Amino acid sequence: MSIILREYQETILEETRQLMRKGRKKICVVSPTGSGKTAMFASIAKGAASKTNRVMVLVHRREIMEQTLGALFRLGVVSGQIAAGKPVTQDSIQTAMVGTLVRRLASVRRPDLIITDECHHALADNSWGKILRYWGDVPRLGFSATPERLDGRGLGETFDDMILGPSISDLVADGWLSPPVLYRPPEEVTAQYHVKRGDFDTHEQGTVMSGRKIVGDVIEHYREHLDGLPVVCFCVSIEHSRLMAAQFEAAGYRSRVVWGDMPRQERESAIKGLADGSVKVIASCDVISEGVDVPVMAGAILLRKTQSLALYLQQAGRALRPAPGKDKAIILDHAGNYQLHGHVLADREWTLDARPRSERKERPPTTTTCPRCYGVWPGIPRTCPACGFDFSTRAPVRSVDIKTIKGQLIEAGLEGTEADKVAEVYRKAMAAKGKERQGILLGAAFKAVDKRTVDELAKLAGYHPRWSEWAWKYRQERTGKAEAS
C-alpha cells in the first residue's frame, strides 16, 4: 500500500531532507489546511522507520490520532498508540496523545525522530515543550497550516527553520482546493466586544449573536446561498450552538450540535450525517476547526468573531476541501472576520519570530464588497465575479479595519474594455471546475497583450505572483518562436 504524493508535497519533503542532511534538527513545515500534511508526515515516518529509526508522532486530539493511524496504515505501517486505555507496544512508530505521553516520559523508549502535528501549539513551557525538552537532542519536525499564535509568541521557541509550502491561492489555482466564495450579510454586526484572555469575550458575543434578527439573517443567508447543502456553523458557545441548531430545525433543516466534550460516538454520528445527507447543518463549538476532515462541507457559516488569524483560516479552510460535484466553497461571514484578517485567498507572510499584536501595524489585505450580492473579494476587482456587478457604476464597499495581518495588497490595474474582458474571463473561470478553470485562465493569460493584464488575471484568480511571471515569460517565448518561424 502507498500514498501517492503530489508534486508540492514531494518538494516539501525534499527540502526537509536537505535541511536534515545539513544537520538542522528543529524544522517547522507550513502548508495550508487541506494540503495533505498528514500524508506528508506519515510518509516521512515510514521512511525513517524503514531505516530502523524509532518515530514519535505527537497529536492532541483523538480525531487527529485516528487520521494519522489511517494514513500510516495506508502505507502498510501499523503504529503503536500512547493514549489512555491503550496497551504498550514495541512498534517502531508510536502515535502519542500529548496529554498521555507527558505523564509517561520516563517509561517510553527514546525516539530518533519526533513529528508534531498542529505544531503551533508547541511552546517551550507547555506539555509539548516538556516532551521536546526531555528529548532535547532528538531531531524534530513540526507541521502547521497557521504558525501564528493569538498570544503573539513565536514558534522560534521550539523550531529553528521554516519550510513554506504552497499558499491557499496556489492550491485553489491548481485544483487541489475548492475556490472560496465569501459573502457578508447586508447588515453587518457592529457590536464592540471586550477582549478577555487575548480574544473577544464569548459571553458578550453569545448575547449579541443570539439576537432574533441576526439568527433570522443567518437562516435566510443559508437559504439563499446553500439551501439544503451540508454546512458547519461555527458558533460562540455550546448554548449558542444549541440555539442555532434549534432555529435551523425550525426552518426545516435537519441539524445537530457538536462540542469538544460530548461523547465521541455522538460527535462522529453527527459528522457522518453530513456525508450521508441525513444532517444539513452542524452547529459546532470548538470542534471541526482543527484536524477534522469534512470534505463534503459545501460551506461554512462564521458566527464567532476572533482575533486569531489561525482560527479564522482553520474554520474557513474546512470548507475548501474538494469533493465530487463541489465546484466552490461558500463562506458566510456573519461575524465580520474578513474585516480583521482579509480574504481567505490573501497571501500571508509567516515567521517563527514573536509577533505581539500591539506591534503589528500593517493593514489587513484589501477586500471589496459587492453592493448587489454582498460578495467579498480580494483586492479591487472591476466587476463582481459572483453577480457581474460593474463597480465603476457605483463606489464599491471596501473593508476598513484597525486589525493588522501582513499580506499582499492588490491594486486596480486595468482600464475600460480590457478590464471588461478580464472580468468576463474570470466569470467563466469561476463557473468552471478544476483543470477547466485553470485552462481558461491560462488561455486568457497567453493571449494577453500586456503584462498588466496577466497580472490582473493572476490577482483576481488568487494566483501567486510567481505564476504571473511564469505565464508572461511563457507567452513571450511562444510569441517569439511564432514570429521567428
C-alpha positions as CSV (number, residue, x, y, z in Angstrom):
1,M,0.0,0.0,0.0
2,S,1.1,3.6,-0.7
3,I,0.2,7.2,-0.7
4,I,0.9,9.0,-4.0
5,L,2.2,12.4,-3.0
6,R,1.5,15.5,-5.1
7,E,4.4,17.4,-6.6
8,Y,4.4,20.2,-4.0
9,Q,4.3,17.6,-1.2
10,E,7.4,15.9,-2.7
11,T,9.1,19.3,-2.9
12,I,8.4,19.9,0.8
13,L,9.7,16.5,1.8
14,E,12.9,17.0,-0.3
15,E,13.5,20.4,1.3
16,T,13.1,18.8,4.7
17,R,15.6,16.1,3.8
18,Q,18.1,18.6,2.6
19,L,17.9,20.6,5.8
20,M,18.3,17.5,7.9
21,R,21.3,16.4,5.9
22,K,22.8,19.8,6.8
23,G,22.4,18.9,10.5
24,R,19.3,21.1,11.1
25,K,17.2,19.4,13.8
26,K,14.3,21.7,14.5
27,I,12.2,22.3,11.4
28,C,8.7,23.7,11.0
29,V,6.7,22.9,7.8
30,V,3.9,25.3,6.9
31,S,1.2,24.2,4.5
32,P,-2.5,25.2,4.3
33,T,-5.5,23.3,5.7
34,G,-6.4,20.7,3.1
35,S,-2.9,20.4,1.6
36,G,-2.3,16.9,3.0
37,K,0.1,17.4,5.9
38,T,-0.9,14.1,7.4
39,A,0.1,12.3,4.2
40,M,3.4,14.1,4.2
41,F,4.5,13.3,7.7
42,A,3.2,9.8,7.5
43,S,5.5,9.2,4.5
44,I,8.4,10.7,6.5
45,A,7.6,8.5,9.5
46,K,7.5,5.4,7.3
47,G,10.8,6.3,5.6
48,A,12.5,6.9,8.9
49,A,11.2,3.6,10.4
50,S,12.4,1.7,7.4
51,K,15.9,2.6,8.4
52,T,15.3,1.2,11.9
53,N,14.6,4.6,13.4
54,R,12.0,5.0,16.1
55,V,9.5,7.7,15.4
56,M,7.2,9.5,17.8
57,V,4.2,11.4,16.3
58,L,2.6,13.9,18.7
59,V,-1.1,14.7,18.4
60,H,-3.5,16.4,20.8
61,R,-7.0,15.3,19.5
62,R,-8.4,11.9,19.2
63,E,-9.6,12.7,15.6
64,I,-6.1,13.7,14.6
65,M,-4.7,10.4,16.1
66,E,-7.2,8.4,14.0
67,Q,-6.3,10.3,10.8
68,T,-2.6,9.6,11.5
69,L,-3.2,5.9,12.2
70,G,-5.2,5.7,9.0
71,A,-2.6,7.4,6.9
72,L,0.2,5.1,8.2
73,F,-2.0,2.1,7.7
74,R,-2.5,3.0,4.0
75,L,1.3,3.0,3.8
76,G,1.4,-0.5,5.3
77,V,2.5,0.6,8.7
78,V,0.9,-0.3,12.0
79,S,1.6,2.3,14.6
80,G,1.6,1.9,18.4
81,Q,-0.7,4.2,20.4
82,I,0.3,6.0,23.5
83,A,-3.1,7.0,24.8
84,A,-5.3,6.3,27.8
85,G,-6.5,2.7,27.8
86,K,-4.2,1.6,25.0
87,P,-1.6,-1.2,25.6
88,V,2.1,-0.6,25.3
89,T,3.6,-2.0,22.0
90,Q,7.1,-2.2,20.6
91,D,6.2,-0.7,17.2
92,S,8.9,1.5,15.7
93,I,6.3,4.2,15.1
94,Q,4.3,5.4,18.0
95,T,1.4,7.9,17.7
96,A,1.1,9.7,21.1
97,M,-1.6,11.9,22.7
98,V,0.4,14.7,24.2
99,G,-1.5,14.7,27.5
100,T,-0.8,11.0,28.0
101,L,2.9,11.0,26.8
102,V,3.9,13.9,29.1
103,R,2.9,11.7,32.1
104,R,4.8,8.6,30.8
105,L,8.1,10.1,29.6
106,A,10.2,8.0,32.0
107,S,8.8,4.7,30.7
108,V,8.8,5.4,27.0
109,R,11.8,4.5,24.8
110,R,13.7,7.4,23.3
111,P,12.7,8.1,19.7
112,D,15.1,9.0,16.9
113,L,12.7,11.5,15.3
114,I,9.7,13.5,16.7
115,I,7.0,14.7,14.4
116,T,4.5,17.2,15.8
117,D,1.1,17.8,14.1
118,E,-0.6,21.2,14.7
119,C,2.8,22.4,16.0
120,H,1.7,26.0,16.6
121,H,0.7,24.6,20.0
122,A,4.2,23.6,20.8
123,L,5.8,26.2,23.1
124,A,8.8,25.9,25.5
125,D,6.7,26.0,28.7
126,N,3.7,23.7,27.9
127,S,3.2,19.9,27.6
128,W,4.6,19.8,24.0
129,G,7.7,21.8,25.2
130,K,8.2,19.5,28.2
131,I,8.3,16.5,25.8
132,L,10.7,18.2,23.4
133,R,13.0,19.3,26.2
134,Y,13.0,15.8,27.7
135,W,14.4,14.5,24.3
136,G,16.2,17.8,23.5
137,D,18.8,16.2,21.2
138,V,16.2,14.3,19.1
139,P,15.5,15.9,15.6
140,R,12.0,17.3,15.4
141,L,9.6,18.2,12.6
142,G,6.5,20.3,13.1
143,F,3.6,20.7,10.7
144,S,1.1,23.5,10.8
145,A,-1.3,25.4,8.5
146,T,-1.2,28.5,10.6
147,P,2.1,29.1,12.6
148,E,0.8,32.2,14.2
149,R,-0.5,32.3,17.7
150,L,-3.1,34.6,19.3
151,D,-0.8,35.4,22.2
152,G,1.9,36.6,19.8
153,R,4.5,34.1,20.9
154,G,6.7,32.8,18.1
155,L,7.4,29.2,17.2
156,G,11.1,30.1,17.3
157,E,10.9,28.9,20.9
158,T,10.9,25.3,19.6
159,F,11.9,25.4,15.9
160,D,14.9,27.0,14.1
161,D,14.0,26.6,10.4
162,M,10.7,27.1,8.5
163,I,9.8,25.4,5.2
164,L,7.0,27.2,3.4
165,G,4.6,25.1,1.3
166,P,2.1,26.4,-1.3
167,S,-0.4,29.2,-0.4
168,I,-4.1,28.7,-0.4
169,S,-4.4,30.6,-3.6
170,D,-1.8,28.3,-5.2
171,L,-3.8,25.2,-4.2
172,V,-7.0,26.7,-5.5
173,A,-5.4,27.6,-8.8
174,D,-4.1,24.1,-9.2
175,G,-7.4,22.5,-8.3
176,W,-6.4,21.0,-5.0
177,L,-8.8,23.1,-3.0
178,S,-12.2,24.5,-3.9
179,P,-12.4,28.2,-4.7
180,P,-13.8,30.1,-1.7
181,V,-16.7,32.5,-2.4
182,L,-17.2,34.7,0.6
183,Y,-20.4,36.6,1.5
184,R,-21.2,39.0,4.3
185,P,-24.7,39.9,5.4
186,P,-26.3,43.1,4.1
187,E,-26.4,44.5,7.6
188,E,-23.2,43.6,9.4
189,V,-22.9,43.2,13.2
190,T,-21.5,46.5,14.6
191,A,-21.2,45.4,18.3
192,Q,-17.9,46.1,20.1
193,Y,-16.6,43.4,22.4
194,H,-14.2,43.4,25.3
195,V,-11.1,41.3,25.0
196,K,-10.5,38.5,27.5
197,R,-7.5,36.2,27.5
198,G,-6.5,37.6,24.2
199,D,-9.7,37.2,22.2
200,F,-13.2,38.7,22.1
201,D,-15.4,37.9,25.1
202,T,-17.5,34.9,24.2
203,H,-20.3,35.8,26.7
204,E,-20.8,39.2,25.1
205,Q,-20.7,37.6,21.6
206,G,-23.2,35.0,22.6
207,T,-25.6,37.6,23.7
208,V,-25.3,39.6,20.5
209,M,-25.2,36.7,18.1
210,S,-28.3,35.1,19.7
211,G,-30.4,38.2,18.8
212,R,-33.5,37.3,16.8
213,K,-32.7,39.4,13.8
214,I,-29.1,38.1,13.5
215,V,-30.3,34.5,13.8
216,G,-33.0,35.1,11.2
217,D,-30.5,36.7,8.8
218,V,-28.2,33.6,9.2
219,I,-31.1,31.3,8.3
220,E,-32.1,33.4,5.3
221,H,-28.5,33.7,4.1
222,Y,-28.1,30.0,4.3
223,R,-31.4,29.5,2.4
224,E,-30.2,31.9,-0.3
225,H,-26.7,30.6,-0.9
226,L,-26.6,27.0,0.4
227,D,-30.2,25.8,0.6
228,G,-30.2,22.2,1.8
229,L,-26.4,21.7,1.3
230,P,-24.2,20.4,4.2
231,V,-22.5,23.1,6.2
232,V,-20.8,23.7,9.6
233,C,-21.9,26.7,11.6
234,F,-19.1,27.8,13.8
235,C,-20.7,29.2,17.0
236,V,-19.7,31.2,20.1
237,S,-20.6,28.7,22.8
238,I,-22.5,25.4,23.4
239,E,-25.6,27.4,24.3
240,H,-25.3,29.4,21.1
241,S,-24.7,26.2,19.1
242,R,-27.9,24.7,20.5
243,L,-29.9,27.8,19.7
244,M,-28.7,27.8,16.1
245,A,-29.4,24.1,15.7
246,A,-32.9,24.6,17.0
247,Q,-33.5,27.5,14.7
248,F,-32.3,25.6,11.6
249,E,-34.5,22.7,12.7
250,A,-37.5,25.1,12.9
251,A,-36.7,26.3,9.4
252,G,-36.9,22.8,8.1
253,Y,-33.2,21.8,8.0
254,R,-32.0,18.7,10.0
255,S,-29.4,19.9,12.4
256,R,-27.0,18.6,15.1
257,V,-24.9,20.2,17.8
258,V,-21.3,19.1,18.4
259,W,-18.8,20.3,21.1
260,G,-15.5,19.2,22.4
261,D,-16.5,17.2,25.4
262,M,-19.6,15.5,24.0
263,P,-19.5,11.6,23.7
264,R,-17.2,10.7,20.8
265,Q,-19.8,8.4,19.2
266,E,-22.4,11.1,19.1
267,R,-20.0,13.6,17.6
268,E,-18.9,11.1,14.9
269,S,-22.5,10.3,14.2
270,A,-23.3,14.0,13.6
271,I,-20.3,14.4,11.3
272,K,-21.2,11.3,9.3
273,G,-24.7,12.7,9.0
274,L,-23.3,15.5,6.8
275,A,-21.8,13.0,4.4
276,D,-24.9,10.8,4.0
277,G,-27.3,13.7,3.8
278,S,-29.2,13.0,7.0
279,V,-27.8,16.2,8.6
280,K,-27.8,19.5,6.8
281,V,-26.3,21.8,9.4
282,I,-23.8,21.1,12.2
283,A,-23.7,23.8,14.9
284,S,-20.2,23.5,16.3
285,C,-18.4,24.9,19.4
286,D,-14.6,24.4,19.5
287,V,-14.5,21.4,17.2
288,I,-14.2,20.8,13.4
289,S,-11.8,23.7,13.3
290,E,-8.5,21.8,13.6
291,G,-7.6,18.4,12.4
292,V,-11.0,17.2,11.3
293,D,-11.7,16.4,7.7
294,V,-15.2,17.0,6.4
295,P,-14.7,17.3,2.6
296,V,-18.5,17.1,1.9
297,M,-19.0,20.6,3.5
298,A,-20.4,22.9,0.9
299,G,-19.8,25.8,3.1
300,A,-19.0,27.3,6.4
301,I,-21.0,29.9,8.5
302,L,-18.8,32.0,10.7
303,L,-20.6,33.3,13.8
304,R,-17.7,33.8,16.1
305,K,-15.5,36.9,15.8
306,T,-11.9,36.2,16.6
307,Q,-8.6,38.0,16.7
308,S,-7.0,34.7,15.8
309,L,-6.0,34.6,12.2
310,A,-5.2,30.9,12.7
311,L,-8.8,30.1,13.9
312,Y,-10.3,32.1,11.1
313,L,-8.3,30.2,8.4
314,Q,-8.8,26.8,10.2
315,Q,-12.6,27.3,10.2
316,A,-13.0,28.7,6.7
317,G,-10.4,26.2,5.4
318,R,-12.6,23.2,6.5
319,A,-15.0,24.1,3.6
320,L,-12.3,24.2,0.9
321,R,-11.6,20.5,0.7
322,P,-12.7,19.3,-2.7
323,A,-15.4,16.6,-3.1
324,P,-17.3,15.1,-6.1
325,G,-19.7,17.6,-7.5
326,K,-18.3,20.5,-5.5
327,D,-17.1,23.4,-7.6
328,K,-16.8,26.1,-4.9
329,A,-17.0,26.6,-1.2
330,I,-19.4,29.2,0.2
331,I,-18.3,31.1,3.3
332,L,-20.9,33.2,5.1
333,D,-19.1,35.5,7.4
334,H,-21.7,36.9,9.7
335,A,-19.1,37.7,12.4
336,G,-17.0,40.1,10.2
337,N,-13.8,38.1,10.5
338,Y,-12.8,39.1,6.9
339,Q,-12.5,42.7,8.1
340,L,-9.9,41.7,10.6
341,H,-7.9,39.2,8.6
342,G,-8.7,39.8,4.9
343,H,-10.0,37.3,2.4
344,V,-9.2,33.6,2.7
345,L,-7.2,33.8,-0.6
346,A,-4.9,36.6,0.6
347,D,-1.3,35.6,0.8
348,R,0.3,35.8,4.2
349,E,3.8,36.2,5.5
350,W,4.6,33.6,8.1
351,T,7.5,33.8,10.6
352,L,8.9,31.9,13.5
353,D,9.5,35.2,15.3
354,A,7.3,36.5,18.1
355,R,4.7,39.0,16.8
356,P,2.8,40.7,19.6
357,R,-0.5,42.1,18.2
358,S,0.4,45.6,19.6
359,E,3.4,45.6,17.2
360,R,1.6,44.6,14.1
361,K,1.0,47.9,12.3
362,E,0.3,46.6,8.8
363,R,-3.2,46.9,7.4
364,P,-5.1,43.7,6.6
365,P,-5.2,42.7,2.9
366,T,-7.6,44.8,0.9
367,T,-11.1,43.4,0.2
368,T,-14.0,44.8,-1.8
369,T,-17.7,44.1,-1.1
370,C,-20.3,44.0,-3.9
371,P,-23.2,46.2,-3.1
372,R,-25.6,44.0,-5.0
373,C,-24.9,40.4,-3.8
374,Y,-22.6,41.3,-0.8
375,G,-19.9,39.0,-2.1
376,V,-16.5,39.9,-0.6
377,W,-13.4,39.7,-3.0
378,P,-9.7,40.1,-2.5
379,G,-8.3,43.3,-3.9
380,I,-10.3,45.7,-6.1
381,P,-11.9,43.8,-9.0
382,R,-13.6,45.8,-11.8
383,T,-16.7,43.6,-11.6
384,C,-18.2,41.2,-9.1
385,P,-17.2,37.6,-10.1
386,A,-20.4,36.3,-8.5
387,C,-23.1,38.5,-10.0
388,G,-21.3,40.6,-12.6
389,F,-22.0,44.0,-10.9
390,D,-19.9,46.7,-12.5
391,F,-18.1,48.6,-9.7
392,S,-17.5,51.6,-12.0
393,T,-21.2,52.4,-11.8
394,R,-21.2,52.7,-8.0
395,A,-18.5,53.1,-5.4
396,P,-17.7,49.6,-4.1
397,V,-17.9,48.9,-0.4
398,R,-14.4,48.3,0.8
399,S,-13.5,46.9,4.2
400,V,-11.7,49.1,6.6
401,D,-10.3,47.7,9.9
402,I,-7.8,48.5,12.6
403,K,-6.5,45.0,13.0
404,T,-3.3,44.1,11.2
405,I,-2.2,40.9,9.5
406,K,0.5,41.3,7.0
407,G,-0.4,40.4,3.4
408,Q,-0.1,41.4,-0.2
409,L,-2.2,44.4,-1.4
410,I,-3.8,44.1,-4.9
411,E,-4.2,47.4,-6.7
412,A,-6.6,48.3,-9.6
413,G,-4.7,47.8,-12.8
414,L,-6.8,47.8,-16.0
415,E,-9.0,50.3,-17.8
416,G,-12.1,50.2,-20.0
417,T,-12.7,47.3,-22.4
418,E,-9.6,45.4,-21.3
419,A,-11.0,45.3,-17.7
420,D,-14.3,44.1,-19.0
421,K,-12.6,41.3,-21.0
422,V,-10.7,40.2,-17.9
423,A,-13.9,40.2,-15.8
424,E,-15.7,38.1,-18.4
425,V,-12.8,35.6,-18.4
426,Y,-12.9,35.4,-14.6
427,R,-16.7,34.8,-14.5
428,K,-16.3,32.0,-17.0
429,A,-13.4,30.6,-14.9
430,M,-15.4,30.7,-11.7
431,A,-18.2,28.7,-13.3
432,A,-15.8,26.0,-14.5
433,K,-14.1,23.3,-12.4
434,G,-10.6,22.3,-11.6
435,K,-8.4,21.9,-14.6
436,E,-11.0,23.5,-16.9
437,R,-10.9,26.7,-14.7
438,Q,-7.1,26.7,-14.9
439,G,-7.2,26.2,-18.7
440,I,-9.5,29.2,-19.1
441,L,-7.2,31.5,-17.1
442,L,-4.0,30.1,-18.7
443,G,-5.5,30.6,-22.2
444,A,-6.5,34.2,-21.5
445,A,-3.1,35.0,-20.0
446,F,-1.3,33.6,-23.0
447,K,-3.4,35.8,-25.3
448,A,-2.9,38.9,-23.2
449,V,-1.5,42.0,-25.0
450,D,0.5,43.2,-22.0
451,K,1.8,42.0,-18.7
452,R,-0.6,44.2,-16.6
453,T,-3.5,42.0,-18.0
454,V,-1.6,38.9,-17.0
455,D,-1.0,40.3,-13.5
456,E,-4.7,41.3,-13.1
457,L,-5.8,37.8,-14.1
458,A,-3.4,36.3,-11.6
459,K,-4.6,38.6,-8.8
460,L,-8.3,38.1,-9.4
461,A,-7.9,34.3,-9.5
462,G,-5.8,34.3,-6.3
463,Y,-2.7,33.0,-8.1
464,H,0.7,33.6,-6.6
465,P,2.8,36.4,-8.3
466,R,5.3,33.7,-9.4
467,W,2.5,32.3,-11.7
468,S,2.1,35.7,-13.4
469,E,5.8,36.0,-14.0
470,W,5.9,32.5,-15.5
471,A,2.8,33.0,-17.7
472,W,4.1,36.2,-19.1
473,K,7.6,34.7,-19.8
474,Y,6.0,31.6,-21.4
475,R,3.8,33.9,-23.6
476,Q,6.8,35.9,-24.8
477,E,8.7,32.8,-25.6
478,R,5.8,31.4,-27.7
479,T,5.3,34.7,-29.5
480,G,9.0,34.9,-30.3
481,K,9.1,31.4,-31.7
482,A,6.0,32.1,-33.8
483,E,7.5,35.3,-35.3
484,A,10.8,33.6,-36.0
485,S,9.1,30.8,-38.0
